[in-house]
Amino acid sequence: MKIFSKFGLFLISFALASEFTMAEEASEWDEGDFSKARLIASHKAVPGESGEALFIGFQVKMEEGWKTYWRTPGSAGLPPIFNWEGSVNLAFVEVKYPAPERFEIFDLQTYGYPKEVVYPIKISPAISEAPITLNVKINYLVCKDLCVPVIANLTLTIPVANGEAPFSLYTGVIETYLARVPKSEGRQVEVSEMKLLGPAGIQNLVFRLKGKNLMTGADIIVEDLEEFKFGIPKRRILTASNEAEFVISVSAIGAEKNLSGKKVVVTLMDGWGNLDEREFILEQDQGD
């Protein structure tokens, strides 16, 4: 009986392992002229009621010299657009955006990702004990000397876990890009000063960031508003060396308009892997 029990357990374990081995961990690649894209999963199965977060990743690989875009592309480009219509048992979707690189051409700047990127996407099922089938149409743009729109149609089914949901082969890749997503809670980068200077039409934003280490790799992104565009930051490392000052010119679209009272979304980077995303209500500096 003991031998049979052990053999029976072996068969059950083998069957479960085979089930997860056959489970989809990634969709097929959707190939474009200069890029290819697919979905990858953080788990081999839906975690169920364990409370463990389930992520997928929209992975884009591009040929040398090509790039794609962040949620706010800057002076040109387009962010990816996701259409989840046709998905089954999908209750919640939240696309997260890793901090981008800045690309500068003359006085223009765009934000995006060269060569490869994974957009982490948090999902959850409507019914925890049922599989999720993802059917997503994604419009994205890749650019080099010219820009090419791409439409990726991707399908991925994540089965139900019988017990714990094992991690997939792509868990580490998704976690790597999740670590590059600026945090909206907590404070990783200290803002020691923020000012809005100048009259409407010729205003400047001034930020001072303070860190525990040298700030030579620090950067800041102020996302454009409908009526305002923000220039390339001019960075100055202060005498203390762990503090950096950024001066950002403000351009009003159309008639001269005042940025005072407006809300801006700012991404702060100290150059050491600490990334913050914060919102600020701007007020005119009283000494200006």
Phi and psi in degrees as a GROMACS rama.xvg file:
@    title "Ramachandran Plot"
@    xaxis  label "Phi"
@    yaxis  label "Psi"
@TYPE xy
-64.7846  -40.6368  LYS-2
-62.7988  -44.191  ILE-3
-62.553  -40.9371  PHE-4
-62.881  -43.6748  SER-5
-64.791  -39.7632  LYS-6
-66.8703  -38.5511  PHE-7
-63.5587  -42.4355  GLY-8
-63.4205  -37.76  LEU-9
-61.9811  -43.0233  PHE-10
-63.8488  -42.0478  LEU-11
-63.2083  -46.5645  ILE-12
-61.4547  -41.0213  SER-13
-65.0516  -40.1939  PHE-14
-63.8999  -42.9449  ALA-15
-65.7204  -42.4071  LEU-16
-61.719  -41.0876  ALA-17
-64.2458  -39.5925  SER-18
-59.6831  -45.3448  GLU-19
-73.6756  -30.0752  PHE-20
-65.1962  -39.0277  THR-21
-79.1307  -16.6643  MET-22
-62.711  146.266  ALA-23
-73.7026  125.495  GLU-24
-106.662  -14.2295  GLU-25
-153.373  149.064  ALA-26
-78.7086  172.898  SER-27
-68.8173  151.075  GLU-28
-68.3277  136.252  TRP-29
-100.107  111.099  ASP-30
-92.9125  128.432  GLU-31
-107.624  -172.947  GLY-32
-69.8107  -36.252  ASP-33
-126.76  4.55845  PHE-34
-153.948  166.397  SER-35
-142.539  153.47  LYS-36
-143.042  153.531  ALA-37
-157.561  171.564  ARG-38
-102.992  140.199  LEU-39
-125.619  151.59  ILE-40
-113.707  146.648  ALA-41
-79.1949  -23.792  SER-42
-129.469  157.079  HIS-43
-79.5075  -12.55  LYS-44
-153.617  163.803  ALA-45
-69.1707  124.399  VAL-46
-60.164  -16.8403  PRO-47
74.9633  -136.408  GLY-48
-91.9527  14.2615  GLU-49
-70.0019  -18.1759  SER-50
85.4499  -1.87013  GLY-51
-72.7441  136.165  GLU-52
-70.3212  140.204  ALA-53
-111.471  125.943  LEU-54
-122.789  149.109  PHE-55
-119.352  170.376  ILE-56
-131.885  136.337  GLY-57
-92.6955  106.103  PHE-58
-100.965  125.796  GLN-59
-121.491  126.83  VAL-60
-115.936  133.721  LYS-61
-123.124  156.625  MET-62
-67.9693  161.838  GLU-63
-55.1088  130.484  GLU-64
92.1582  -9.25789  GLY-65
-96.1075  155.08  TRP-66
-143.947  160.48  LYS-67
-127.958  -177.254  THR-68
-119.412  157.252  TYR-69
-79.0443  177.217  TRP-70
-63.2346  -31.34  ARG-71
-118.533  101.869  THR-72
-75.5398  -16.7142  PRO-73
96.496  -138.701  GLY-74
-73.9747  -14.7247  SER-75
-153.952  172.194  ALA-76
92.588  176.916  GLY-77
-141.53  142.604  LEU-78
-76.3906  161.692  PRO-79
-67.6303  144.491  PRO-80
-118.951  125.213  ILE-81
-107.772  132.653  PHE-82
-123.725  110.875  ASN-83
-95.6724  10.5554  TRP-84
-58.6454  133.334  GLU-85
98.1541  -8.17569  GLY-86
-72.7176  152.546  SER-87
-117.7  131.905  VAL-88
63.2139  35.7691  ASN-89
-111.259  112.099  LEU-90
-100.568  -28.055  ALA-91
-145.943  136.582  PHE-92
-138.761  130.746  VAL-93
-137.407  109.307  GLU-94
-82.3269  130.629  VAL-95
-111.601  148.006  LYS-96
-120.73  113.283  TYR-97
-59.8825  151.088  PRO-98
-56.8195  132.273  ALA-99
-90.5301  175.099  PRO-100
-93.072  153.053  GLU-101
-97.4311  132.414  ARG-102
-114.492  128.11  PHE-103
-115.163  129.538  GLU-104
-131.277  111.495  ILE-105
56.3329  -121.476  PHE-106
-99.1264  8.77283  ASP-107
-99.0617  151.459  LEU-108
-138.669  141.863  GLN-109
-127.66  163.056  THR-110
-126.796  129.872  TYR-111
-175.228  -155.968  GLY-112
-135.751  123.495  TYR-113
-87.3278  147.16  PRO-114
69.9284  -55.1934  LYS-115
-156.842  146.161  GLU-116
-153.131  150.631  VAL-117
-122.879  120.044  VAL-118
-88.4676  109.682  TYR-119
-70.0677  138.103  PRO-120
-131.253  116.536  ILE-121
-83.1255  131.194  LYS-122
-132.856  160.344  ILE-123
-148.781  150.454  SER-124
-85.4476  156.954  PRO-125
-72.9336  -37.9314  ALA-126
-118.957  118.165  ILE-127
-67.6898  -25.0452  SER-128
-103.159  32.3232  GLU-129
-135.689  151.908  ALA-130
-68.5605  160.755  PRO-131
-110.884  129.188  ILE-132
-113.228  119.446  THR-133
-99.3281  123.518  LEU-134
-123.683  109.106  ASN-135
-132.229  137.519  VAL-136
-108.92  123.194  LYS-137
-122.134  120.302  ILE-138
-94.5368  122.713  ASN-139
-141.033  164.565  TYR-140
-121.14  134.889  LEU-141
-119.22  141.202  VAL-142
-135.848  145.856  CYS-143
-137.035  -107.13  LYS-144
-79.0663  -21.7591  ASP-145
-135.417  167.778  LEU-146
-112.204  138.166  CYS-147
-125.56  119.641  VAL-148
-75.4688  141.714  PRO-149
-128.966  140.382  VAL-150
-117.849  119.702  ILE-151
-108.695  125.864  ALA-152
-108.484  112.827  ASN-153
-124.685  143.917  LEU-154
-133.395  134.853  THR-155
-149.258  129.629  LEU-156
-110.669  127.734  THR-157
-109.73  115.971  ILE-158
-74.5337  178.545  PRO-159
-88.0317  141.116  VAL-160
-81.1785  141.848  ALA-161
-102.672  81.8714  ASN-162
103.664  -136.916  GLY-163
-73.7047  149.401  GLU-164
-96.9433  113.875  ALA-165
-66.8525  150.982  PRO-166
-69.1657  154.585  PHE-167
-94.8289  -179.971  SER-168
-66.7933  -17.2235  LEU-169
-106.084  6.45987  TYR-170
-57.1525  -46.0235  THR-171
-63.6647  -38.3028  GLY-172
-63.6603  -46.4337  VAL-173
-63.9784  -41.9268  ILE-174
-64.2862  -35.5828  GLU-175
-60.0357  -44.3757  THR-176
-77.7302  -28.8573  TYR-177
-62.547  -36.1335  LEU-178
-65.6862  -18.4269  ALA-179
-94.5946  1.37848  ARG-180
-82.973  123.985  VAL-181
-59.0996  140.452  PRO-182
-86.8961  133.687  LYS-183
-94.2959  -6.98597  SER-184
-120.412  148.946  GLU-185
79.8944  176.741  GLY-186
-131.773  107.939  ARG-187
-96.0634  -33.1163  GLN-188
-122.23  127.809  VAL-189
-86.337  129.129  GLU-190
-97.7229  107.534  VAL-191
-83.9294  -20.3821  SER-192
-160.924  144.07  GLU-193
-144.566  129.722  MET-194
-140.007  147.303  LYS-195
-112.55  116.313  LEU-196
-116.024  151.34  LEU-197
93.3729  158.596  GLY-198
-76.4926  164.244  PRO-199
-52.8297  135.068  ALA-200
98.6192  -27.5568  GLY-201
-135.654  49.8388  ILE-202
-91.7637  159.603  GLN-203
-134.83  143.249  ASN-204
-99.4851  137.348  LEU-205
-124.914  123.283  VAL-206
-120.635  140.282  PHE-207
-118.338  123.534  ARG-208
-108.784  139.489  LEU-209
-123.919  134.319  LYS-210
-130.607  177.967  GLY-211
-84.2345  -17.6512  LYS-212
-126.189  -177.589  ASN-213
-56.7882  141.01  LEU-214
-105.709  26.2344  MET-215
-66.9896  -20.8831  THR-216
-102.091  7.74815  GLY-217
-68.914  151.12  ALA-218
-152.265  166.38  ASP-219
-147.134  139.731  ILE-220
-125.338  122.647  ILE-221
-105.373  118.795  VAL-222
-74.678  135.334  GLU-223
-59.2554  147.916  ASP-224
-105.939  171.32  LEU-225
-58.722  -38.536  GLU-226
-107.888  1.1238  GLU-227
-137.643  140.662  PHE-228
-120.16  148.553  LYS-229
-117.162  134.152  PHE-230
-77.026  178.4  GLY-231
-68.7759  124.575  ILE-232
-60.6582  138.548  PRO-233
-100.655  115.112  LYS-234
-100.162  139.647  ARG-235
-135.032  123.327  ARG-236
-81.1019  124.695  ILE-237
-79.62  170.64  LEU-238
-56.609  -36.3323  THR-239
-67.5121  -17.1866  ALA-240
69.7108  -19.8286  SER-241
-99.6979  19.2443  ASN-242
-136.297  135.546  GLU-243
-127.987  140.133  ALA-244
-109.476  135.739  GLU-245
-121.479  128.857  PHE-246
-112.92  124.041  VAL-247
-124.203  119.812  ILE-248
-74.2019  149.179  SER-249
-117.165  128.246  VAL-250
-114.843  123.61  SER-251
-88.9556  134.701  ALA-252
-87.2648  126.112  ILE-253
85.4628  -139.299  GLY-254
-65.3592  158.007  ALA-255
-61.8724  126.539  GLU-256
-132.811  151.337  LYS-257
-96.4345  131.056  ASN-258
-77.8417  -13.4183  LEU-259
-59.3121  133.647  SER-260
91.2223  -8.97553  GLY-261
-85.979  153.787  LYS-262
-100.177  131.002  LYS-263
-121.289  148.718  VAL-264
-103.455  127.581  VAL-265
-126.17  133.37  VAL-266
-103.964  125.601  THR-267
-113.947  132.129  LEU-268
-132.923  127.68  MET-269
-93.1298  -1.66164  ASP-270
85.1083  -0.385782  GLY-271
-119.151  18.4938  TRP-272
93.667  -1.70635  GLY-273
-89.1296  124.407  ASN-274
-132.022  126.83  LEU-275
-121.621  146.691  ASP-276
-121.923  119.974  GLU-277
-133.781  156.792  ARG-278
-110.759  137.627  GLU-279
-128.9  135.936  PHE-280
-92.1839  117.583  ILE-281
-82.8  139.806  LEU-282
-130.725  139.145  GLU-283
-61.1357  134.216  GLN-284
-63.4883  128.554  ASP-285
-66.4634  -23.621  GLN-286
-85.3053  -2.17014  GLY-287
